[in-house]
């Protein structure tokens, strides 16, 4: 198979400046709700890109776990690679891809740690097994093998009581406060719609970009 010959002509929807919300957070909320209603696979999955001070990037998929006028929230191990990079460089990029709706949303912003209370509240809402995994995993660090991890999990599972399992200090949340949000809608013949919101003071400017 020649992968260069794989093509899809996008025809589902359009994106018009006269119909889009003037607030990009409300427009994102609308698209997110539509993706959930359309039963998109993993509608809250987003690529999170971080970088070192030297500009070396790294990217991974995380899950959106909070959304408000403040921004886009996720939770992780602060000692992981992304946590270490965010400690020295708060600038990040997010990418949502909803192929069933032929849509993308690209976001640039600063990742700010949430309060301890917010992290506690979310941690305590998670299933016991998920909390236990967060406690035992020294995320991004080398381990001997899979058996080591499973044995550690089994040992702690037998000892840790559900009501005693508290959030470790190395685990918590971030809110990405956006300063750019781009909405991308696939269109026929690669003439895609791209609408960019750029924060200006307390408001947003809107631009159409060439595809």
SULQUIUR-V421703 format. One record per residue. N is the residue number from 1. NEAR is the number of other C-alpha atoms within 12 Angstrom. Layout:
N,NEAR / N,NEAR
This chain:
1,5 / 2,6 / 3,6 / 4,7 / 5,7 / 6,8 / 7,11 / 8,16 / 9,16 / 10,22 / 11,20 / 12,17 / 13,19 / 14,24 / 15,29 / 16,22 / 17,22 / 18,11 / 19,11 / 20,29 / 21,23 / 22,23 / 23,25 / 24,34 / 25,32 / 26,20 / 27,27 / 28,34 / 29,25 / 30,17 / 31,32 / 32,31 / 33,19 / 34,19 / 35,27 / 36,19 / 37,15 / 38,17 / 39,16 / 40,22 / 41,17 / 42,22 / 43,32 / 44,32 / 45,27 / 46,29 / 47,28 / 48,40 / 49,34 / 50,35 / 51,26 / 52,22 / 53,15 / 54,10 / 55,14 / 56,13 / 57,20 / 58,21 / 59,20 / 60,22 / 61,24 / 62,26 / 63,24 / 64,28 / 65,27 / 66,23 / 67,23 / 68,18 / 69,18 / 70,20 / 71,32 / 72,41 / 73,36 / 74,37 / 75,39 / 76,42 / 77,35 / 78,29 / 79,22 / 80,24 / 81,27 / 82,34 / 83,33 / 84,23 / 85,28 / 86,34 / 87,24 / 88,20 / 89,25 / 90,28 / 91,30 / 92,38 / 93,34 / 94,40 / 95,34 / 96,38 / 97,30 / 98,31 / 99,22 / 100,24 / 101,30 / 102,30 / 103,34 / 104,33 / 105,39 / 106,32 / 107,37 / 108,30 / 109,32 / 110,30 / 111,35 / 112,28 / 113,29 / 114,27 / 115,18 / 116,20 / 117,15 / 118,23 / 119,31 / 120,23 / 121,18 / 122,27 / 123,32 / 124,24 / 125,19 / 126,21 / 127,15 / 128,22 / 129,22 / 130,22 / 131,33 / 132,34 / 133,30 / 134,32 / 135,29 / 136,30 / 137,29 / 138,23 / 139,22 / 140,15 / 141,15 / 142,13 / 143,15 / 144,11 / 145,11 / 146,12 / 147,11 / 148,15 / 149,23 / 150,18 / 151,17 / 152,23 / 153,24 / 154,17 / 155,16 / 156,24 / 157,22 / 158,13 / 159,14 / 160,21 / 161,15 / 162,20 / 163,14 / 164,16 / 165,26 / 166,28 / 167,33 / 168,26 / 169,19 / 170,25 / 171,34 / 172,35 / 173,36 / 174,39 / 175,33 / 176,37 / 177,30 / 178,36 / 179,31 / 180,33 / 181,38 / 182,39 / 183,42 / 184,39 / 185,36 / 186,30 / 187,23 / 188,18 / 189,13 / 190,18 / 191,18 / 192,27 / 193,31 / 194,29 / 195,36 / 196,35 / 197,34 / 198,27 / 199,24 / 200,12 / 201,8 / 202,10 / 203,16 / 204,21 / 205,22 / 206,25 / 207,21 / 208,23 / 209,18 / 210,12 / 211,18
